[in-house]
Amino acid sequence: MTNTLLTKKFNLILFSIFVSIISYGFALTNYSLAIDSESPAYSDYSMSLGRWGTNLFRYRIFEGHLPYFTLLFGLIFLSLSSVELTKIFKLKGVYSYIFCTLFLTFPQHAYQLAFTMQADAVPFGFFCSVVAVNLFNEGIKNTKNNTSLLKLVFSCLLIMFTISIYQALIFIPIITYAIYFCVNINDEFQFKDAFKKLFYFIILLIVSVILYYISIKIFCPPIESGYLSSYTSGDSNNRIISFYNIWVDNIWGNFYYGDKTFMIATIASLILFIFFIKQKRFFVLKSFCLLFLLIGPFIISFFISNGTNPPRLYVGSGIVFGFIIISTLKLIREKYIRNILFLILIIVLTNIYFITNLFYSSNKIFKHDIEVAKKINNTINDKFSNFDENEDYVYFYGALPESNHEKLRLPNSEVFGGSLFSWDGGNNWRIINFFKFNDIAYYKFLDNKETFDKIKDSIQPMPLWPNPDSVKKINNVVIVKIGDTKGVQLPIE
């Protein structure tokens, strides 16, 4: 019996990995450098953001990101997470395979996996979250047992570690346990026991957050408040209305490119709601749980007031997407399931199309940036025969206009539509690292205030790239003017 269960689980793992590789096949074989991934991993990488877990992965273990392997590693742990979720949600047979397929192909994951600097760390954190919920469910059965207590402690530490990788991952154990709670609302449901376990789980989450807070005080420098507080720095008026509009766009698949199939889960939830009405028993509780699942993955947008709501924050949406559709399928008689599989196949292929198109678009922009970088480097070398990468500085002023790569960008594709020459309105640190990462040139970053002061007043009259006169050398500084408006300031300014 045990061998049979292990074989079934192993088959499901292999199937899930296969689905992941098929879904991200283009991304695996056509590397594209995403925004934020151009920066090399230093000893304090991500520490100022309180993400010491990411630092452990990115710097301590793997010593930087690696094309292909980093994404492959992430896909494997995302696949393992999907299998663990089927165990928690008590899915068996064809339902477990369908859930894994729906979950793994949901395009929201792409917005995390696009970042090479965390494409492995975040899925590993995802896996830790799911395992933590599983350990909690096993440990809470008998708190008088030492082994059970160890499971609870380990569960708490895993959630703490998950948050240290990426703070938004706190939503994974919350969404996962909420679904576990829903699954157990059946004829044997006991209010007292269920809410007692829920109370203990909330306590576990609180303790995990406290431990995380202590850990960043021990391991990390002061948190980069400018980055974190920027999300709440905008106008907070009508926040409820703003969140409602964002939420509606999300559940109907209109918020970001690739979100469209979530509309099917929303329609399926309406079917479930009608079924709850007919079933009568536990109607209020089940309806409340369903509403929580539809709101939970997106609630983080309620606290964001600067208008920036990147899709990568909605980490729990893929779980909800898969679970709601599976729950609706379970209402259908088994003899009709085969007829429904064709619809599932269409959903999955649509998701894979969105994922592939996102990475294909990003790859085109990446190649476009490579060509721009090579032309700039050739211009510098042709114009200045005495240019020395070790002695001379290179300073980029402004950013390429959005129209430069607009035709390559997909609508509402956020980071997938970003060019290193346009992001932040022009960022010297990003641009120079882009040249280095792609082995085009190893320019010296302008870090001398006196030198900068000598050239800053000479920039405005210069024409824009690709005019040859947009590249000018003053003393030991090569100026490249790619935009009319100055971008991110240098640290020395």
FENNORGI-V163482 format. One record per residue. RES is the residue in one letter. SS is DSSP state (@ for helix, = for strand, . for the rest). PSI is psi in radians with two decimals (NA if undefined). Layout:
RES/SS/PSI
RES/SS/PSI
This chain:
M/./-0.81
T/@/-0.74
N/@/-0.66
T/@/-0.76
L/@/-0.73
L/@/-0.69
T/@/-0.74
K/@/-0.72
K/@/-0.73
F/@/-0.71
N/@/-0.70
L/@/-0.65
I/@/-0.82
L/@/-0.72
F/@/-0.76
S/@/-0.75
I/@/-0.70
F/@/-0.80
V/@/-0.75
S/@/-0.78
I/@/-0.67
I/@/-0.75
S/@/-0.65
Y/./0.45
G/@/-0.77
F/@/-0.76
A/@/-0.63
L/@/-0.59
T/@/-0.05
N/./1.52
Y/./2.38
S/./2.28
L/./2.00
A/./2.82
I/./2.48
D/./-0.31
S/./-0.09
E/./-0.36
S/./2.31
P/./2.72
A/./2.02
Y/./3.06
S/./-0.46
D/./0.37
Y/./2.16
S/./-0.03
M/@/-0.64
S/@/-0.23
L/@/0.05
G/./0.26
R/./1.15
W/@/-0.38
G/@/-0.71
T/@/-0.68
N/@/-0.71
L/@/-0.77
F/@/-0.98
R/@/-0.63
Y/@/-0.87
R/@/-0.72
I/@/-0.95
F/./-0.10
E/./0.77
G/./2.96
H/./2.69
L/./2.12
P/./2.55
Y/./-1.07
F/@/-0.77
T/@/-0.80
L/@/-0.74
L/@/-0.76
F/@/-0.77
G/@/-0.72
L/@/-0.65
I/@/-0.78
F/@/-0.48
L/@/-0.64
S/@/-0.77
L/@/-0.62
S/@/-0.74
S/@/-0.67
V/@/-0.73
E/@/-0.63
L/@/-0.67
T/@/-0.58
K/@/-0.80
I/@/-0.67
F/./0.04
K/./0.74
L/./2.37
K/./2.86
G/./-2.42
V/@/-0.51
Y/@/-0.64
S/@/-0.67
Y/@/-0.72
I/@/-0.75
F/@/-0.84
C/@/-0.72
T/@/-0.81
L/@/-0.77
F/@/-0.82
L/@/-0.52
T/@/-0.07
F/./2.16
P/@/-0.26
Q/@/-0.60
H/@/-0.56
A/@/-0.56
Y/@/-0.27
Q/@/-0.77
L/@/-0.27
A/./-0.48
F/./1.82
T/./-0.47
M/./-0.07
Q/./0.28
A/./-0.28
D/./-0.66
A/@/-0.78
V/@/-0.83
P/@/-0.60
F/@/-0.70
G/@/-0.66
F/@/-0.84
F/@/-0.75
C/@/-0.68
S/@/-0.82
V/@/-0.75
V/@/-0.65
A/@/-0.73
V/@/-0.71
N/@/-0.77
L/@/-0.67
F/@/-0.80
N/@/-0.61
E/@/-0.69
G/@/-0.53
I/./-0.18
K/./-0.57
N/./1.55
T/./-0.16
K/./-0.20
N/./2.31
N/@/-0.67
T/@/-0.71
S/@/-0.70
L/@/-0.67
L/@/-0.66
K/@/-0.71
L/@/-0.73
V/@/-0.78
F/@/-0.64
S/@/-0.77
C/@/-0.77
L/@/-0.62
L/@/-0.70
I/@/-0.70
M/@/-0.79
F/@/-0.67
T/@/-0.80
I/@/-0.60
S/@/-0.32
I/@/-0.84
Y/./2.03
Q/@/-0.59
A/@/-0.29
L/@/-0.16
I/@/-0.42
F/@/-0.36
I/@/-0.94
P/@/-0.56
I/@/-0.88
I/@/-0.73
T/@/-0.80
Y/@/-0.59
A/@/-0.71
I/@/-0.71
Y/@/-0.74
F/@/-0.76
C/@/-0.76
V/@/-0.55
N/./0.09
I/./1.55
N/./-2.88
D/./-0.40
E/./0.15
F/./2.27
Q/./1.98
F/@/-0.88
K/@/-0.86
D/@/-0.74
A/@/-0.79
F/@/-0.43
K/@/-0.78
K/@/-0.68
L/@/-0.72
F/@/-0.78
Y/@/-0.65
F/@/-0.69
I/@/-0.72
I/@/-0.73
L/@/-0.74
L/@/-0.76
I/@/-0.77
V/@/-0.70
S/@/-0.73
V/@/-0.71
I/@/-0.76
L/@/-0.68
Y/@/-0.76
Y/@/-0.73
I/@/-0.70
S/@/-0.68
I/@/-0.47
K/@/-0.53
I/@/-0.81
F/@/-0.51
C/./2.68
P/./3.06
P/./2.35
I/./2.49
E/./1.46
S/@/-0.55
G/@/-0.65
Y/@/-0.87
L/@/-0.71
S/@/-0.29
S/@/-0.47
Y/@/-0.41
T/@/0.39
S/./-0.06
G/./-2.90
D/./2.14
S/./0.06
N/./2.52
N/./0.67
R/@/-0.62
I/@/-0.78
I/@/-0.73
S/@/-0.81
F/@/-0.71
Y/@/-0.77
N/@/-0.72
I/@/-0.75
W/@/-0.79
V/@/-0.75
D/@/-0.66
N/@/-0.87
I/@/-0.33
W/./0.16
G/./0.52
N/./0.14
F/./-0.70
Y/./2.79
Y/./2.22
G/./-0.16
D/./-0.17
K/./-0.68
T/./-0.22
F/@/-0.39
M/@/-0.57
I/@/-0.69
A/@/-0.64
T/@/-0.77
I/@/-0.71
A/@/-0.61
S/@/-0.57
L/@/-0.66
I/@/-0.75
L/@/-0.71
F/@/-0.75
I/@/-0.70
F/@/-0.70
F/@/-0.66
I/@/-0.79
K/@/-0.63
Q/@/-0.52
K/./-0.95
R/./2.32
F/./0.41
F/@/-0.86
V/@/-0.81
L/@/-0.77
K/@/-0.70
S/@/-0.70
F/@/-0.76
C/@/-0.73
L/@/-0.73
L/@/-0.70
F/@/-0.71
L/@/-0.58
L/@/-0.48
I/@/-0.67
G/@/-0.88
P/./-0.34
F/./-0.02
I/@/-0.41
I/@/-0.48
S/@/-0.34
F/@/-0.55
F/@/-0.04
I/./2.14
S/./0.04
N/./0.08
G/./-0.07
T/./1.91
N/./1.29
P/./2.43
P/@/-0.47
R/@/-0.31
L/@/-0.37
Y/./0.99
V/./-0.42
G/./-0.06
S/@/-0.58
G/@/-0.63
I/@/-0.82
V/@/-0.73
F/@/-0.90
G/@/-0.73
F/@/-0.77
I/@/-0.73
I/@/-0.74
I/@/-0.74
S/@/-0.63
T/@/-0.69
L/@/-0.59
K/./-0.31
L/./-0.29
I/./2.45
R/./2.51
E/@/-0.56
K/@/-0.28
Y/@/-0.07
I/@/-0.67
R/@/-0.61
N/@/-0.53
I/@/-0.44
L/@/-0.53
F/@/-0.69
L/@/-0.72
I/@/-0.72
L/@/-0.71
I/@/-0.75
I/@/-0.82
V/@/-0.80
L/@/-0.63
T/@/-0.76
N/@/-0.78
I/@/-0.64
Y/@/-0.83
F/@/-0.80
I/@/-0.84
T/@/-0.73
N/@/-0.63
L/@/-0.87
F/@/-0.54
Y/@/-0.76
S/@/-0.81
S/@/-0.68
N/@/-0.67
K/@/-0.72
I/@/-0.71
F/@/-0.82
K/@/-0.63
H/@/-0.77
D/@/-0.64
I/@/-0.77
E/@/-0.73
V/@/-0.80
A/@/-0.75
K/@/-0.70
K/@/-0.73
I/@/-0.78
N/@/-0.70
N/@/-0.69
T/@/-0.76
I/@/-0.81
N/@/-0.59
D/@/-0.68
K/@/-0.56
F/./1.61
S/./-0.37
N/./0.18
F/./2.28
D/./2.00
E/./-0.50
N/./-0.42
E/./-0.63
D/./2.48
Y/=/2.74
V/=/2.23
Y/=/2.17
F/=/2.21
Y/=/2.19
G/./-2.89
A/./2.67
L/./2.44
P/./2.61
E/@/-0.54
S/@/-0.31
N/@/-0.54
H/./0.30
E/@/-0.68
K/@/-0.27
L/@/-0.18
R/./2.49
L/./2.62
P/./2.43
N/./0.66
S/./0.15
E/@/-2.06
V/@/-0.46
F/@/-0.37
G/@/0.25
G/./2.38
S/./2.41
L/./-0.39
F/./-0.05
S/./-0.43
W/@/2.48
D/@/0.22
G/@/0.28
G/./1.99
N/./1.92
N/@/-0.68
W/@/-0.79
R/@/-0.84
I/@/-0.80
I/@/-0.66
N/@/-0.56
F/@/-0.78
F/@/-0.76
K/@/-0.82
F/@/-0.64
N/./0.21
D/./0.65
I/./-0.81
A/./2.73
Y/./1.26
Y/./2.68
K/=/2.18
F/=/2.37
L/./1.81
D/./0.37
N/./2.03
K/@/-0.75
E/@/-0.71
T/@/-0.73
F/@/-0.73
D/@/-0.50
K/@/-0.41
I/@/-0.27
K/@/-0.54
D/@/-0.04
S/@/-0.03
I/./-0.73
Q/./-0.74
P/./-0.22
M/./2.53
P/./3.04
L/./2.66
W/./2.41
P/./0.31
N/./2.26
P/@/-0.50
D/@/-0.02
S/@/-0.15
V/=/2.05
K/=/2.52
K/=/2.19
I/=/2.03
N/./-2.05
N/./0.50
V/=/2.19
V/=/2.12
I/=/2.31
V/=/1.92
K/=/1.88
I/./-0.06
G/./2.77
D/./-0.49
T/./2.28
K/./2.42
G/./-2.54
V/./2.35
Q/./2.64
L/./2.67
P/./-0.46
I/./-0.23
E/./NA
